[in-house]
């Protein structure tokens, strides 16, 4: 009887091991991973609110509201993302990005509230262009740029978090869209 129980126990170990293996979903190749990173900071809700949702539905007044003298407005943060995503995309495509003097403050402070609607459209467009560029790039280019694209997505997620925080402080965030 003890031998039978021992045999059953030994036979059940592989099943227990299989049942504890995480069900890993999502892309399995580099292109798919990079596209997932870009989409989740653009227009696909996943672990956090994507950029399009974070900036949607704000008036010009709401977009330029600042949480204090040292904070940035949603408009400034969005402009900053448009600037850096566009700058890196130009490099990815082998184009010369616009001249930049290296003063990162300008990538926030050049936001023009009168152009808020255009800034929202530019964010969507540059992210769409990034996704198309990754879809059509060859494997060698993706391997060369993988770390940079990963950093771009992390940078986007960081500032999207700030955007949500500013919206919450200002009282113009609907928690039904994610993040209570």
DOVEXNU-737038 format. One record per residue (C-alpha): x, y, z; chain. Coordinates in steps of 0.001 Angstrom, whole numbers, padded with zeros to 6 digits. Layout:
! DOVEXNU-737038
X, Y, Z, A;
...
! end
This chain:
! DOVEXNU-737038
000000, 000000, 000000, A;
002835, 002394, 000875, A;
004524, 001589, -002444, A;
001307, 002323, -004323, A;
000892, 005688, -002591, A;
004541, 006540, -003274, A;
004092, 005666, -006955, A;
000958, 007811, -007185, A;
002760, 010668, -005498, A;
005726, 010423, -007850, A;
003434, 010233, -010876, A;
001531, 013326, -009760, A;
004633, 015530, -009333, A;
004952, 016396, -013027, A;
001282, 017412, -013096, A;
001798, 019660, -010084, A;
004821, 021251, -011737, A;
002881, 021900, -014943, A;
-000022, 023451, -013064, A;
002351, 025931, -011375, A;
003903, 027091, -014630, A;
002631, 030599, -015308, A;
000372, 031032, -018298, A;
002556, 033472, -020178, A;
000607, 035289, -022848, A;
001761, 037965, -025177, A;
004353, 038293, -027884, A;
007181, 035803, -028145, A;
009482, 037629, -030550, A;
011354, 040937, -030344, A;
009117, 042774, -032823, A;
006000, 041722, -030906, A;
007499, 042758, -027575, A;
008534, 046179, -028884, A;
005116, 046736, -030453, A;
003428, 045762, -027196, A;
005600, 048286, -025319, A;
004649, 051035, -027741, A;
000944, 050165, -027859, A;
000575, 050066, -024070, A;
001946, 053597, -023825, A;
-000137, 054728, -026783, A;
-003603, 053254, -027130, A;
-003924, 049838, -025480, A;
-004969, 049618, -021846, A;
-003013, 046891, -020115, A;
-001236, 047207, -016765, A;
-001701, 050965, -016827, A;
-003597, 053704, -018628, A;
-002281, 054372, -022155, A;
-001262, 057837, -023324, A;
-004273, 058508, -025555, A;
-006639, 057844, -022662, A;
-004517, 059860, -020225, A;
-004667, 063025, -022357, A;
-008151, 062652, -023843, A;
-011008, 064996, -023097, A;
-009137, 067925, -021582, A;
-009975, 071520, -022314, A;
-007163, 073968, -023019, A;
-007567, 075386, -019517, A;
-007300, 071940, -017948, A;
-004299, 071036, -020101, A;
-002350, 074103, -019004, A;
-003171, 073849, -015267, A;
-000006, 073375, -013189, A;
000117, 071717, -009763, A;
002616, 074282, -008468, A;
005537, 076396, -009559, A;
007850, 073399, -009925, A;
005342, 071044, -011542, A;
004398, 070554, -015161, A;
000989, 070766, -016764, A;
-000546, 067917, -018742, A;
000074, 070015, -021847, A;
003762, 070443, -021024, A;
004186, 066740, -020294, A;
002432, 065775, -023528, A;
004514, 068255, -025531, A;
007657, 066771, -023954, A;
006594, 063269, -025032, A;
005839, 064445, -028562, A;
009247, 066140, -028747, A;
011296, 063131, -027619, A;
009265, 060483, -029444, A;
009565, 062523, -032667, A;
013275, 063146, -032141, A;
014046, 059462, -031618, A;
011771, 058383, -034490, A;
013647, 060668, -036879, A;
016904, 059014, -035816, A;
015371, 055536, -036167, A;
014347, 056402, -039722, A;
017834, 057730, -040521, A;
016602, 061327, -040703, A;
018147, 064346, -039084, A;
016012, 065491, -036147, A;
015324, 069202, -035736, A;
018124, 071198, -034160, A;
018117, 071012, -030377, A;
020341, 072986, -028027, A;
020255, 070286, -025356, A;
018139, 072229, -022841, A;
015545, 069653, -021762, A;
013488, 072383, -020035, A;
012561, 073668, -023477, A;
010941, 070318, -024291, A;
008381, 071134, -021597, A;
008250, 074915, -021682, A;
007684, 075383, -025405, A;
004145, 074020, -025002, A;
001640, 076395, -026590, A;
-001805, 076063, -025004, A;
-003406, 077432, -028186, A;
-002155, 074306, -029942, A;
-003388, 071775, -027353, A;
-005646, 069923, -029806, A;
-002737, 069694, -032258, A;
-000453, 068402, -029492, A;
-002939, 065617, -028710, A;
-003071, 064696, -032415, A;
000730, 064827, -032672, A;
001099, 062426, -029747, A;
-001247, 059943, -031419, A;
000496, 060373, -034772, A;
004063, 059954, -033536, A;
003093, 056834, -031604, A;
001297, 055429, -034661, A;
004375, 056236, -036764, A;
006609, 054461, -034230, A;
004426, 051357, -034395, A;
004498, 051349, -038212, A;
008282, 051827, -038201, A;
008778, 048862, -035870, A;
006378, 046725, -037915, A;
008345, 047365, -041111, A;
011914, 047374, -039753, A;
014209, 044448, -040395, A;
015313, 042197, -037550, A;
018837, 043641, -037393, A;
017531, 047187, -036931, A;
015114, 046044, -034245, A;
017925, 044292, -032381, A;
020086, 047411, -032626, A;
017278, 049691, -031386, A;
015565, 047366, -028879, A;
017074, 048981, -025790, A;
016276, 052486, -027022, A;
012678, 051574, -027844, A;
012355, 049963, -024421, A;
013591, 053209, -022850, A;
011177, 055237, -024982, A;
008269, 053157, -023673, A;
009507, 053446, -020074, A;
009897, 057222, -020511, A;
006365, 057419, -021911, A;
004942, 055349, -019038, A;
006740, 057529, -016474, A;
005279, 060746, -017861, A;
001843, 059199, -018422, A;
001853, 058454, -014698, A;
002659, 062106, -014050, A;
-000154, 063168, -016372, A;
-002632, 061063, -014416, A;
-001349, 062439, -011129, A;
-001718, 066039, -012352, A;
-005228, 065276, -013585, A;
-006126, 063773, -010213, A;
-004739, 066767, -008349, A;
-006768, 069068, -010578, A;
-009889, 066917, -010171, A;
-010257, 066186, -013893, A;
-009632, 062441, -013971, A;
-012410, 059878, -014304, A;
-011331, 056792, -012321, A;
-013631, 054655, -014488, A;
-010950, 055030, -017192, A;
-008423, 053289, -014940, A;
-006432, 054118, -011815, A;
-008589, 055116, -008887, A;
! end
